[in-house]
Amino acid sequence: MATDLEAQSAAASTADSATAQQAGAIAALQAQTQASEVAAIRRTIKRRPARKQEEAEKTPLEQSGSTYNVWYHKWAGGNR
């Protein structure tokens, strides 16, 4: 009786390890497939060059007030 239980537990542990190995192999295959699909998609996407930046025109600040506020970078106390 004890020998039968030992044989059954050994068979169960062998089946569990085989199932775990199969699951690991399947997961690795899926990851590899997904990686190859992503690589194929990236190859098909056509990348555009970056847009050219235009130079901003620097205009002098109009002094609309009598005091320059350093915190807000504006003239204060002008026309209201």
VMD Tcl script that draws the C-alpha trace (Angstrom):
set ca {
  {0.00 0.00 0.00}
  {2.80 2.43 0.91}
  {4.60 1.57 -2.31}
  {1.49 2.41 -4.35}
  {1.18 5.81 -2.63}
  {4.85 6.56 -3.23}
  {4.49 5.61 -6.89}
  {1.41 7.80 -7.27}
  {3.06 10.80 -5.59}
  {6.18 10.36 -7.75}
  {4.03 10.22 -10.88}
  {2.09 13.30 -9.76}
  {5.25 15.28 -9.05}
  {6.69 14.26 -12.43}
  {3.46 15.34 -14.13}
  {3.50 18.65 -12.21}
  {7.09 19.37 -13.21}
  {6.34 18.46 -16.82}
  {3.30 20.76 -16.79}
  {5.40 23.55 -15.28}
  {8.07 23.06 -17.95}
  {5.43 23.14 -20.69}
  {3.89 26.30 -19.22}
  {7.34 27.93 -19.09}
  {8.04 26.94 -22.68}
  {4.66 28.26 -23.82}
  {5.23 31.57 -22.00}
  {8.68 31.93 -23.57}
  {7.26 31.19 -27.02}
  {4.47 33.75 -26.54}
  {6.94 36.41 -25.40}
  {9.16 35.67 -28.38}
  {6.19 35.84 -30.75}
  {5.00 39.13 -29.28}
  {8.50 40.59 -29.54}
  {8.77 39.59 -33.19}
  {5.31 41.04 -33.93}
  {6.25 44.33 -32.26}
  {9.50 44.44 -34.22}
  {7.60 43.83 -37.47}
  {5.14 46.62 -36.66}
  {7.96 49.02 -35.82}
  {9.61 48.27 -39.15}
  {6.41 49.07 -41.05}
  {5.79 52.41 -39.32}
  {7.35 55.17 -41.37}
  {9.07 57.71 -39.21}
  {8.91 61.35 -40.26}
  {11.71 63.78 -39.63}
  {11.15 66.41 -36.97}
  {9.55 69.68 -37.98}
  {11.76 72.68 -38.47}
  {11.62 75.21 -35.66}
  {10.99 78.82 -36.59}
  {12.94 81.57 -34.94}
  {10.78 83.69 -32.63}
  {10.91 87.40 -33.23}
  {12.19 89.21 -30.18}
  {10.30 92.42 -29.66}
  {11.25 94.80 -26.88}
  {8.77 95.00 -24.00}
  {6.53 98.01 -24.10}
  {6.80 100.05 -20.99}
  {3.16 100.55 -20.05}
  {3.79 101.39 -16.42}
  {6.16 103.18 -14.12}
  {7.42 100.22 -12.08}
  {8.81 96.90 -13.35}
  {7.53 93.93 -11.31}
  {10.35 91.40 -11.15}
  {8.10 88.60 -9.85}
  {5.64 88.72 -12.78}
  {8.11 90.10 -15.36}
  {5.70 92.92 -16.23}
  {5.41 96.65 -15.91}
  {2.97 97.79 -13.21}
  {1.05 100.98 -12.61}
  {0.33 101.88 -16.22}
  {-2.82 102.57 -18.21}
  {-5.95 101.06 -16.72}
}
mol new
graphics top color blue
foreach p $ca { graphics top sphere $p radius 0.5 }
foreach p [lrange $ca 0 end-1] q [lrange $ca 1 end] { graphics top cylinder $p $q radius 0.2 }
display resetview
